[in-house]
Structures are given as structure tokens and as C-alpha cells.
Amino acid sequence: MKYSITLPSSQPTMTLRELLEKEWLVPRKVRHFLRIRKFVWINDEQAMFHQNVAAGDTITLQLEESDYSYQSVRFGNKNKIQLLYEDEHLIIVNKPEGIKTHPNQPEETGTLLNDLAAYLKEKEQRAYVVHRLDKETSGVILFAKNPLVLPILGRLLEQKKIYRRYQAVVHGKITQDQTIHKKIGRDRHDRRKRVIDERKGKAATTHLTVHATFPKTSQVYCVLDTGRTHQIRVHLASIGHPIVGDPLYQNKKGKRLLLHACEMYLIHPFTQEKLTVTALPGLW
């Protein structure tokens, strides 16, 4: 696997070692292999790790698949992929509601990752999971297309540099914007669920903005500071406004959970391009 990346105009001058270790987060073992195999080039010339790199330089790496772990999955249906953005390093798609992000067992099928694997097969590329959406949630979701960019995207996510906004329809009228700070833990009685647990739970923050109100429901937008399992669902239920159609956190039945990841914003880690990707929810 060879990858060539031209450093953007904003790239400060640094050594190749610093670029690989501190900016691109190439694992130590892989950096070692790159050095002893001489699998790094700067502007098509074999490179040494102490050399400086700067804006405009093209860095080429040759990676071996055996150096990285990969979740092998069965191929699904490529025609189900709703593409929102794609380049040689990452792919963003619109996840339908009712399917899991990825399989939990090698033999499992019917997940988004299965379909994405089939879509990328023809390009001889693979998909690597960066983050997840609940099975019942639809919307914008990001995958890495190679192991080089995967840890960088993971770091951006941890540093809250990948902005994600969710749209939801909830029961009842919410009259003002608010921020919910409530710790979330596991439900001792139902392993599928999470609960507010201020003593043992993990810190969780959800910023809620009211978009519209109706006689019996409200449409809201949510932005998260943390990414706890079921965070939006648990937080909204905890203030008396569960999401319409939620099979776990409210008693009223609905056709589907009305929660949709509608927008994602990030700065591309290699090109420094500002990417804003949106997806409207299906017919609610």
C-alpha cells in the first residue's frame, strides 16, 4: 500500500520523524519498519528520518497490510451506500436507520460496514471504523479508508475537532435552549440501556437548541461535548422529553427513532481542506 501526500501550505517545517510521530500518529512499530525498510520518500527521493519536510513537499509511504490489524467482514450490498463525501483517505456516508454500524461477529451481515466493504472492494480499498451511530439512529458517519489516517481521525474526535450536530423530534414542548450536564452509567437491570448515574457514571454534556415547537412535540438540535452510548437519548429522556419512537427510553410506540446525525464538520488532516457534510433525515 503506497500513499502519497503533498503537504499543504499551512504545514510548518519539521523533521520527517516529527511529522510521522507527532502529526500523523504513525505507530512506533510501523515507524520502525518504514525506517529499516526504507519505505519513505520525499519528492520521489528516498528519505532519512532526520530530513526536514515543509509545505509543498510530497511524502510517499509504503505500508504493509500485515503491520496493521483489520476487521475482516463479509461483503454486503454496495448499492445501499448513500455517499456524501469520498477521497483517497476517508469516506462519509448517510447511514440508514435500523442497521448497525458494524458487525460484532465475523459471520454477521446486514450492517453498514458490510455494505461499505462491498462498495470499496472494486477500488481495492477497505473501510476502518472511526466512530459509531446507534442502530436506530440515521445520518452522517465517517470511516477511514486506510490505516494511515485512522489514528489521526481518532485523535481529532477525542479532541472534539470533528463537529457533529444531531436533529431530533421529542415529546412535549421545550421552550428554551439548554445544556445538560448529567453523568451516564449502565443500567444494572437492562444491559441494553444506560441511565443517569451521578455517583458512578461518566461525565456527559449535551447542548440543546430548540428549532421548532408543535402542539405535542418539539424539533431540536443537539451537539455533544462527549460521546457516551445513547447520550442524547438518555439526556433528553431525563428532562422529560424522550425522543419520539425511542424503543428503549419511552413507552409510546413509533415507526422509528426520530434521531438523525444531520451535519459533520472537520478539517481534512492531510489537505487542511474544510469539509462540511450534511444529510437531511428521511420522511419522518
C-alpha positions as CSV (number, residue, x, y, z in Angstrom):
1,M,0.0,0.0,0.0
2,K,1.6,3.2,-1.2
3,Y,0.3,6.6,-0.1
4,S,1.5,10.0,-1.4
5,I,0.5,13.2,0.4
6,T,1.5,16.7,-0.6
7,L,1.9,18.8,2.5
8,P,-0.4,21.9,2.5
9,S,0.7,25.5,2.5
10,S,0.0,25.7,6.3
11,Q,2.5,22.9,7.1
12,P,5.3,24.2,9.3
13,T,8.8,22.9,8.7
14,M,9.8,19.9,10.8
15,T,11.7,16.7,10.6
16,L,10.2,13.7,8.9
17,R,10.4,11.9,12.2
18,E,8.3,14.6,13.9
19,L,5.8,14.5,11.1
20,L,5.3,10.8,11.3
21,E,5.3,10.6,15.1
22,K,3.5,13.8,16.3
23,E,1.2,14.8,13.4
24,W,0.4,11.7,11.5
25,L,0.5,9.4,14.7
26,V,2.1,6.6,12.8
27,P,2.6,3.8,15.4
28,R,6.1,3.3,16.8
29,K,6.4,-0.3,15.3
30,V,5.3,0.9,11.9
31,R,7.8,3.9,12.0
32,H,10.5,1.4,12.8
33,F,9.5,-0.8,9.8
34,L,9.4,2.3,7.5
35,R,12.9,3.3,8.5
36,I,14.6,-0.1,8.2
37,R,12.8,-1.0,5.0
38,K,13.5,2.5,3.6
39,F,9.8,2.8,2.6
40,V,9.6,6.6,2.8
41,W,10.3,9.1,0.0
42,I,10.3,12.9,-0.1
43,N,9.6,14.2,-3.6
44,D,10.3,10.8,-5.0
45,E,13.7,10.5,-3.4
46,Q,14.4,8.0,-0.6
47,A,14.2,9.9,2.7
48,M,16.0,9.8,6.0
49,F,14.1,10.5,9.2
50,H,16.2,13.4,10.2
51,Q,15.5,15.3,7.0
52,N,13.3,18.4,7.1
53,V,9.9,18.5,5.4
54,A,8.0,21.6,4.5
55,A,4.9,22.9,2.7
56,G,4.7,21.6,-0.9
57,D,6.8,18.5,-0.3
58,T,5.2,15.2,-1.3
59,I,5.7,12.4,1.2
60,T,5.2,8.9,0.0
61,L,4.9,5.9,2.4
62,Q,4.7,2.2,1.6
63,L,2.8,0.4,4.3
64,E,2.4,-3.4,4.6
65,E,-1.1,-4.7,5.4
66,S,0.4,-7.1,7.9
67,D,1.6,-4.1,10.0
68,Y,-2.0,-3.1,10.8
69,S,-5.0,-5.0,12.1
70,Y,-8.2,-5.0,10.1
71,Q,-11.7,-6.2,10.9
72,S,-12.4,-8.6,8.0
73,V,-16.2,-8.6,7.2
74,R,-18.4,-10.3,4.6
75,F,-19.5,-8.2,1.6
76,G,-23.0,-6.7,1.7
77,N,-24.9,-4.7,-0.9
78,K,-22.8,-1.8,-2.4
79,N,-26.0,-0.3,-3.9
80,K,-27.2,0.6,-0.4
81,I,-24.4,3.1,0.2
82,Q,-25.6,6.7,0.3
83,L,-22.4,8.6,-0.4
84,L,-21.9,12.1,0.9
85,Y,-18.1,12.6,0.5
86,E,-15.2,10.5,-0.6
87,D,-11.5,10.9,-1.3
88,E,-8.5,8.5,-1.2
89,H,-8.2,8.7,2.6
90,L,-11.8,8.9,4.0
91,I,-15.4,8.3,3.2
92,I,-18.5,9.9,4.7
93,V,-21.9,8.2,4.1
94,N,-25.5,8.6,5.2
95,K,-26.4,5.7,7.5
96,P,-30.0,4.4,7.2
97,E,-31.9,3.8,10.5
98,G,-32.4,0.2,11.6
99,I,-28.9,-1.2,10.8
100,K,-25.9,-1.5,12.9
101,T,-22.7,0.4,12.1
102,H,-20.5,-2.7,12.1
103,P,-20.8,-6.5,12.9
104,N,-19.8,-7.8,16.3
105,Q,-19.1,-11.3,14.9
106,P,-17.1,-12.2,11.7
107,E,-20.1,-14.1,10.2
108,E,-22.6,-11.3,10.9
109,T,-24.0,-9.4,7.9
110,G,-26.5,-6.7,7.2
111,T,-24.5,-3.9,8.8
112,L,-23.3,-0.6,7.2
113,L,-19.7,-1.9,7.2
114,N,-20.7,-4.9,5.2
115,D,-22.2,-2.7,2.5
116,L,-19.3,-0.3,2.6
117,A,-16.8,-3.2,2.2
118,A,-18.7,-4.2,-1.0
119,Y,-18.7,-0.7,-2.3
120,L,-14.9,-0.3,-1.8
121,K,-14.0,-3.8,-3.0
122,E,-13.9,-2.7,-6.6
123,K,-11.4,0.1,-5.7
124,E,-9.3,-2.4,-3.8
125,Q,-9.8,-0.3,-0.7
126,R,-11.1,-1.0,2.9
127,A,-13.1,0.8,5.5
128,Y,-12.0,1.3,9.1
129,V,-14.4,2.3,11.8
130,V,-13.8,5.8,13.3
131,H,-17.0,6.2,15.3
132,R,-20.4,4.7,15.6
133,L,-24.1,5.5,15.4
134,D,-26.8,3.6,17.3
135,K,-28.7,1.0,15.2
136,E,-31.9,3.1,15.4
137,T,-30.1,6.4,14.5
138,S,-29.6,7.6,10.9
139,G,-27.3,10.1,9.4
140,V,-23.7,11.3,8.7
141,I,-21.0,8.8,9.7
142,L,-17.3,8.9,8.9
143,F,-14.9,6.0,8.0
144,A,-11.2,5.9,7.3
145,K,-10.1,4.3,4.1
146,N,-6.6,3.4,5.1
147,P,-4.8,2.7,8.4
148,L,-2.6,5.8,8.0
149,V,-5.4,8.3,8.5
150,L,-7.3,6.2,11.1
151,P,-5.4,7.2,14.3
152,I,-5.4,10.9,13.1
153,L,-9.2,10.9,12.8
154,G,-9.4,9.2,16.2
155,R,-7.4,11.9,17.7
156,L,-9.4,14.7,16.1
157,L,-12.5,13.0,17.5
158,E,-11.1,12.8,21.0
159,Q,-10.0,16.5,20.8
160,K,-13.5,17.5,19.7
161,K,-12.2,18.8,16.4
162,I,-14.8,16.8,14.4
163,Y,-18.1,18.7,14.9
164,R,-21.3,16.7,14.7
165,R,-24.8,18.0,15.0
166,Y,-27.9,15.9,15.5
167,Q,-31.6,16.6,14.8
168,A,-34.3,15.1,17.0
169,V,-38.1,15.2,17.5
170,V,-39.1,14.9,21.1
171,H,-42.3,14.5,23.1
172,G,-43.6,17.7,24.7
173,K,-42.8,21.4,24.3
174,I,-39.2,22.6,25.0
175,T,-39.3,26.4,25.3
176,Q,-35.7,27.3,25.6
177,D,-32.2,26.2,24.7
178,Q,-30.2,24.5,27.4
179,T,-27.1,22.5,28.3
180,I,-27.5,19.1,30.0
181,H,-24.7,18.1,32.3
182,K,-25.6,14.6,33.7
183,K,-23.4,11.6,34.2
184,I,-24.3,8.4,32.4
185,G,-23.8,4.8,33.5
186,R,-25.0,1.3,32.7
187,D,-28.5,0.2,33.7
188,R,-28.0,-2.7,36.2
189,H,-31.3,-4.2,35.2
190,D,-31.1,-4.0,31.4
191,R,-27.7,-4.4,29.7
192,R,-29.1,-2.6,26.5
193,K,-29.8,0.6,28.4
194,R,-28.0,3.5,30.0
195,V,-29.2,5.6,33.0
196,I,-28.3,8.9,34.7
197,D,-25.9,7.9,37.4
198,E,-24.3,10.9,39.1
199,R,-22.3,8.7,41.5
200,K,-20.7,6.1,39.3
201,G,-21.5,7.4,35.8
202,K,-19.2,9.1,33.3
203,A,-19.4,12.8,32.6
204,A,-21.6,13.7,29.7
205,T,-22.6,17.1,28.2
206,T,-25.3,17.8,25.6
207,H,-26.0,21.2,24.2
208,L,-29.6,21.5,23.1
209,T,-31.1,24.1,20.7
210,V,-34.8,24.4,20.1
211,H,-35.7,24.7,16.4
212,A,-39.5,24.4,16.4
213,T,-42.4,23.5,18.6
214,F,-45.7,21.8,17.8
215,P,-48.8,21.0,19.8
216,K,-47.3,17.8,21.2
217,T,-43.7,17.7,20.1
218,S,-40.6,19.8,19.6
219,Q,-37.8,19.7,17.0
220,V,-34.4,20.2,18.5
221,Y,-30.7,20.1,17.5
222,C,-28.1,18.6,19.8
223,V,-24.3,19.0,19.9
224,L,-22.2,16.8,22.2
225,D,-19.1,17.5,24.2
226,T,-18.8,13.8,25.0
227,G,-19.7,10.6,23.1
228,R,-21.4,8.3,25.7
229,T,-23.5,5.4,24.5
230,H,-27.1,6.6,24.0
231,Q,-26.1,10.0,25.3
232,I,-28.7,12.1,23.5
233,R,-31.5,9.6,24.1
234,V,-30.7,9.3,27.9
235,H,-30.3,13.1,28.4
236,L,-33.5,14.1,26.6
237,A,-35.5,11.4,28.4
238,S,-34.0,12.6,31.7
239,I,-35.5,16.1,31.3
240,G,-38.9,14.7,30.5
241,H,-38.7,14.9,26.7
242,P,-37.8,11.4,25.3
243,I,-37.2,11.1,21.5
244,V,-40.3,10.1,19.5
245,G,-40.1,6.5,18.6
246,D,-37.4,5.5,21.0
247,P,-37.9,1.8,21.8
248,L,-35.8,1.9,25.0
249,Y,-36.4,5.2,26.7
250,Q,-40.1,5.9,26.3
251,N,-43.3,3.9,26.3
252,K,-45.1,5.2,23.3
253,K,-44.6,3.2,20.1
254,G,-43.4,4.8,16.9
255,K,-42.3,3.7,13.4
256,R,-38.7,4.7,14.1
257,L,-36.4,6.7,16.4
258,L,-36.5,10.3,15.3
259,L,-32.8,11.0,15.8
260,H,-30.6,11.9,12.9
261,A,-27.0,13.0,12.6
262,C,-27.5,15.8,10.2
263,E,-24.2,17.6,10.0
264,M,-20.4,16.9,10.3
265,Y,-17.6,19.4,10.0
266,L,-13.9,18.7,10.1
267,I,-10.6,20.0,8.7
268,H,-9.0,17.3,6.5
269,P,-5.9,16.0,8.3
270,F,-3.8,15.9,5.1
271,T,-5.1,18.7,2.8
272,Q,-6.3,21.1,5.6
273,E,-9.5,21.5,3.5
274,K,-12.6,22.5,5.5
275,L,-15.2,19.8,5.0
276,T,-18.9,20.4,5.9
277,V,-21.2,17.5,5.1
278,T,-24.9,17.5,5.7
279,A,-27.7,14.9,5.2
280,L,-31.4,15.5,5.6
281,P,-33.4,12.9,7.5
282,G,-35.8,10.7,5.6
283,L,-39.5,11.3,5.7
284,W,-40.5,11.5,9.4
